[in-house]
Amino acid sequence: MDVRKKDAIKILAIETSCDETAVCVLEASGGPPAGGFKIISNLVTSQVKVHAPWGGVVPNLAKREHQKNLPILLKKALKQAKLSFKKPKIDFIAVTEGPGLEPALWVGINFAEDLTKKWKKPLLGINHLEGHIFSVLLPEPKKIRFPVLALVVSGGHTELVLMKKWLKYRILGQTLDDAAGEAFDKVAKMLGLGYPGGPVISQAAAKWKSEVRSANWRTKSEIKFPRPMINSKDYNFSFSGLKTAVLYKLKELGNIDEAIKSEVAHEFQQAVIDVLILKTMRAAKEYRVKTIILGGGVAANKELRLQLAKSTVNLKNPPELLIPEMKFTGDNAAMIALAAYFRWLKQKRSVFPRTLKANGNLKLA
């Protein structure tokens, strides 16, 4: 979307919260809802191959890869944006300060702070989860009706967040132990499907649904797993018990073939989806929300996207459902840049400068 040049600002954003190194240059102006923004460059380098042998992210390896990748991505991003490396015409720098893996976060923060000193530019720290909420606005602005209910589901977080206006958050519920994405990774490892768990579980589940189930003439899985906390009166989540149930079932089954692996993956995935959707729908009705946002890495799960859409339209006075494009579901710097722009509009330069600190447990509210 075009921006009004006379008041347009350019933001350089850096994201290193986990195992993706990302840099973005965003141009924005006007403010919500009438303003606009444009992604000038947006680069992401994945570390999946580095961490795959371990079945999960190794913090010190992630730190090393970020240190190697950031200088390379920065030069490429500035070149794409047609900005000088020595003295780029940007207004400020934004960087993820949490939550995430602290060794990884520190790399991004230290790198950003070095740039602020070198270029004499202000620095703004951004909450990673806030970025995931704003990812639904990418790549172009959308008008949002409040109140908003955001379901943020990733490798480290599962939260239901109520918003009555931008940048004001009320946490309705969150995971008490494993996040949904973490459970996907651990179950995928149990099944020997590889890493990251989300995509491989989704693929195996889809295979059972389309191929194996048809061949066996069965319309429903004979393997059943619990739906943790699905009947609790609160909006909290728990996936540790579900992960343990999968472990016990695999021990009970003994040696399993690919068909059984697919069936376990299907039933596990459906158990997670059932809990996420039921609690989201209940909260949407209780708080009479006008918009539901799905964000985070698990938002890439096709079944979750499909079933959440079907459940939303079945509500009385259905709210609008916003789901980010696939390329913006994972960790990226564009969502950090956009969240930073909203923060800048609200706080202006009163927030600059300040020393940032990596906070692995940084909260939205």
C-alpha positions in Angstrom: 0.0 0.0 0.0 1.3 3.5 -0.8 2.2 5.7 2.1 2.1 9.5 2.3 5.6 10.5 1.6 5.7 13.7 3.5 5.2 12.0 6.9 6.5 8.6 6.0 9.1 7.0 8.3 11.4 4.0 7.7 11.9 1.4 10.4 14.7 -1.2 10.5 13.5 -4.3 12.5 15.5 -7.2 13.8 14.1 -10.5 15.1 16.1 -13.3 16.8 13.8 -14.7 19.4 14.3 -18.4 18.5 15.7 -20.1 15.4 14.9 -17.7 12.6 17.2 -14.7 11.9 15.1 -11.9 10.3 15.6 -8.3 9.2 13.0 -6.0 7.7 12.8 -2.4 6.4 9.3 -1.0 6.6 8.0 2.3 5.4 4.8 3.6 7.2 2.8 6.8 7.6 -0.6 8.1 8.9 -1.4 5.6 11.6 -4.4 3.3 12.0 -6.8 2.9 10.4 -6.3 5.5 7.7 -2.5 5.2 7.3 -0.5 2.8 5.3 2.7 0.9 5.3 4.9 -0.9 2.8 7.4 -3.7 3.2 10.5 -2.6 1.4 12.6 -5.7 2.3 11.9 -8.7 4.5 14.5 -11.4 4.9 14.4 -14.6 7.0 17.0 -17.3 7.4 15.9 -20.5 9.0 18.0 -22.7 11.3 15.9 -25.8 10.9 18.7 -27.9 9.4 21.0 -26.9 12.3 18.6 -28.0 15.0 16.9 -31.0 13.3 19.4 -33.6 14.6 18.5 -32.6 18.1 14.8 -32.6 17.7 14.5 -29.1 19.0 16.2 -25.7 19.3 19.5 -25.7 21.0 20.0 -22.1 22.5 23.8 -21.9 22.1 23.6 -23.1 18.5 20.8 -20.6 17.8 23.0 -17.9 19.2 25.9 -18.8 17.0 23.8 -18.9 13.9 22.2 -15.5 14.6 25.7 -14.0 15.1 26.7 -15.4 11.7 23.5 -14.5 9.8 22.7 -11.0 11.1 25.4 -9.1 9.3 24.7 -10.9 6.0 20.9 -10.2 6.2 21.4 -6.6 7.2 23.5 -5.9 4.1 21.1 -7.7 1.9 18.0 -5.9 3.4 19.6 -2.4 3.1 20.6 -3.2 -0.5 17.1 -4.3 -1.4 15.7 -1.1 0.2 18.3 1.0 -1.7 19.7 2.4 1.6 23.3 3.2 2.4 25.0 0.8 4.8 27.2 3.5 6.3 24.4 6.0 7.0 21.0 4.6 6.0 18.0 7.0 6.0 15.9 5.3 8.6 14.0 6.8 11.5 14.6 4.2 14.2 15.5 0.6 14.8 13.2 -2.0 16.4 14.3 -5.3 17.9 12.6 -8.2 19.7 13.4 -8.1 23.4 11.3 -11.0 24.4 9.8 -13.5 25.0 12.1 -16.2 23.6 15.4 -17.8 24.1 17.6 -15.3 26.0 20.9 -16.3 24.3 19.2 -15.7 20.9 17.5 -12.5 22.0 20.8 -11.0 23.3 22.3 -11.4 19.9 19.6 -9.3 18.2 19.6 -6.7 21.0 23.4 -6.3 21.0 23.5 -6.1 17.3 20.7 -3.4 17.3 22.4 -1.4 20.0 25.7 -1.4 18.1 23.8 0.0 15.0 22.1 2.7 17.1 25.5 3.9 18.3 27.0 3.7 14.8 24.1 5.4 13.0 22.9 7.6 15.9 19.4 6.3 15.6 16.8 5.6 18.4 16.0 2.0 19.4 12.7 0.5 20.4 12.2 -2.9 22.0 9.2 -5.0 20.9 7.3 -7.9 22.4 7.5 -10.9 20.1 3.9 -11.9 20.9 2.7 -8.5 20.0 4.4 -9.0 16.6 2.4 -12.2 16.1 -0.9 -10.3 16.7 0.1 -7.6 14.2 1.1 -10.2 11.6 -2.5 -10.5 10.5 -2.3 -6.9 9.1 0.5 -7.9 6.7 1.3 -7.2 3.9 -1.3 -4.4 3.7 -3.5 -2.6 6.3 -6.9 -3.9 7.3 -9.6 -2.2 9.3 -10.1 -4.0 12.6 -13.3 -4.0 14.6 -13.0 -4.1 18.4 -13.2 -5.9 20.8 -10.7 -8.4 19.4 -9.9 -11.9 20.7 -6.4 -13.1 19.7 -5.4 -16.8 19.9 -1.6 -16.8 19.8 -0.2 -20.3 19.3 3.5 -21.0 18.9 6.3 -23.2 20.0 6.6 -21.4 23.3 3.2 -19.9 23.9 -0.5 -20.6 23.8 -2.6 -17.6 24.9 -6.1 -16.1 24.5 -5.8 -12.3 24.6 -8.6 -9.8 24.7 -8.0 -6.4 23.1 -10.5 -3.5 23.4 -8.1 -1.2 21.5 -4.6 -1.4 20.0 -1.7 -2.1 22.4 -4.0 -2.8 25.3 -4.1 -6.5 26.3 -5.9 -8.6 28.8 -4.7 -12.2 29.1 -7.8 -14.4 29.4 -5.9 -17.7 29.5 -2.5 -19.3 28.8 -0.7 -22.6 28.9 0.1 -23.9 32.3 2.9 -26.1 31.0 3.8 -27.1 27.4 2.7 -24.8 24.6 0.9 -26.4 21.7 3.8 -26.0 19.4 6.2 -27.5 21.9 3.8 -30.5 22.2 3.8 -30.9 18.4 7.7 -31.0 18.4 7.8 -33.6 21.2 5.1 -35.9 19.8 6.8 -35.7 16.4 10.1 -36.8 18.0 8.3 -39.7 19.7 6.9 -40.8 16.3 10.3 -40.5 14.6 8.8 -38.0 12.1 11.5 -35.3 12.4 11.7 -31.6 13.2 10.0 -29.2 13.3 7.0 -31.0 14.6 4.2 -28.8 13.4 4.6 -29.5 9.6 5.4 -33.2 9.9 2.5 -33.9 12.3 0.2 -32.1 9.9 1.4 -34.0 6.9 1.1 -37.4 8.7 -2.4 -36.5 10.0 -3.5 -35.5 6.5 -2.1 -38.8 5.1 -4.2 -40.8 7.5 -7.3 -38.7 6.8 -7.0 -39.0 3.0 -5.2 -42.3 2.3 -4.9 -44.7 5.2 -8.5 -44.1 6.5 -9.9 -44.8 3.1 -7.9 -47.9 2.6 -9.0 -49.3 6.0 -12.7 -48.3 5.4 -12.7 -46.5 8.8 -14.2 -43.1 9.1 -13.0 -42.5 12.7 -9.8 -43.1 14.5 -9.7 -46.0 16.9 -7.0 -44.3 18.9 -8.3 -41.7 21.4 -6.5 -39.1 23.4 -7.8 -36.8 26.1 -8.7 -33.1 25.5 -6.9 -31.5 28.5 -8.9 -28.8 30.4 -11.5 -28.7 27.7 -14.3 -28.5 30.3 -12.5 -26.2 32.7 -14.3 -23.0 33.5 -11.2 -20.8 32.8 -9.4 -20.2 29.5 -6.1 -21.8 30.4 -4.5 -24.6 28.5 -2.4 -27.7 29.3 -0.7 -30.0 26.8 1.8 -31.9 29.0 -0.8 -34.5 29.9 -1.7 -35.0 26.2 1.9 -35.5 25.3 2.2 -38.1 28.1 -0.9 -39.9 26.9 0.7 -40.2 23.4 3.8 -41.7 25.1 1.8 -44.3 27.0 -0.2 -45.2 23.9 3.0 -45.7 21.9 4.4 -48.0 24.6 1.1 -49.9 24.6 1.1 -50.3 20.8 4.7 -51.5 20.6 6.2 -51.6 17.1 4.1 -49.4 14.8 3.9 -49.0 11.1 3.5 -45.8 9.1 -0.3 -46.2 9.1 -0.5 -46.2 12.9 2.0 -43.3 13.1 -0.3 -41.3 10.8 -3.4 -42.2 12.9 -1.6 -41.2 16.2 -0.6 -37.9 14.5 -4.2 -37.3 13.4 -5.8 -38.0 16.7 -3.1 -35.9 18.6 -3.5 -33.0 16.3 -7.3 -33.1 16.5 -7.1 -33.2 20.3 -5.1 -30.0 20.3 -7.4 -28.3 17.8 -10.5 -29.3 19.7 -9.2 -27.6 22.9 -8.0 -24.5 21.1 -11.2 -23.9 19.2 -13.7 -24.7 22.0 -12.0 -22.3 24.4 -11.7 -19.6 21.7 -15.4 -19.9 20.7 -16.5 -19.8 24.3 -14.4 -16.6 25.0 -15.6 -15.0 21.7 -19.2 -15.5 22.9 -18.6 -14.4 26.5 -16.9 -11.2 25.5 -18.9 -10.5 22.3 -15.9 -9.9 20.2 -16.2 -8.6 16.7 -12.8 -9.9 15.4 -10.9 -13.1 16.1 -7.2 -13.1 15.3 -5.1 -16.3 14.9 -1.3 -15.7 15.2 1.9 -17.6 15.9 3.8 -20.4 14.2 1.0 -23.0 14.8 -1.3 -20.6 12.8 0.3 -22.3 9.7 -1.5 -25.6 10.6 -4.1 -26.1 7.8 -6.6 -28.0 9.9 -6.6 -25.4 12.6 -7.2 -22.7 10.1 -10.0 -24.6 8.4 -11.8 -25.8 11.5 -11.4 -22.4 13.3 -13.0 -20.7 10.2 -15.9 -23.2 10.2 -16.5 -22.8 14.0 -16.4 -19.0 13.7 -19.1 -18.7 11.0 -21.4 -20.9 13.2 -21.4 -18.4 16.0 -24.4 -16.1 16.4 -23.4 -12.7 14.9 -20.1 -14.3 13.7 -17.0 -12.1 14.3 -14.5 -11.6 11.5 -11.7 -14.1 11.5 -8.3 -12.8 10.5 -5.4 -15.3 9.9 -2.0 -14.2 8.7 -0.7 -15.3 5.3 1.5 -18.4 5.6 4.7 -16.5 5.1 3.9 -14.3 8.1 2.9 -17.1 10.5 6.5 -17.9 11.4 9.0 -15.6 13.1 9.7 -12.6 10.9 10.9 -9.0 11.3 8.0 -7.5 9.3 5.6 -8.1 12.2 8.2 -6.6 14.6 8.5 -3.5 12.4 4.7 -3.1 12.2 4.3 -3.5 16.0 7.1 -1.0 16.5 5.3 1.5 14.2 2.1 1.3 16.4 4.2 1.7 19.5 6.0 4.7 18.0 2.7 6.3 17.1 1.5 6.0 20.7 4.7 6.8 22.6 6.7 8.9 20.1 10.3 9.6 21.1 9.5 9.6 24.8 10.6 5.9 24.8 14.0 6.7 23.2 16.7 6.0 24.1 16.8 3.3 26.7 18.9 0.3 27.4 17.2 -3.0 26.4 17.4 -6.3 28.3 16.6 -9.7 26.9 13.6 -11.1 28.7 12.8 -14.7 27.9 9.5 -14.5 29.9 8.3 -11.0 28.7 4.5 -10.7 29.1 2.0 -8.9 26.9 0.1 -7.6 29.9 
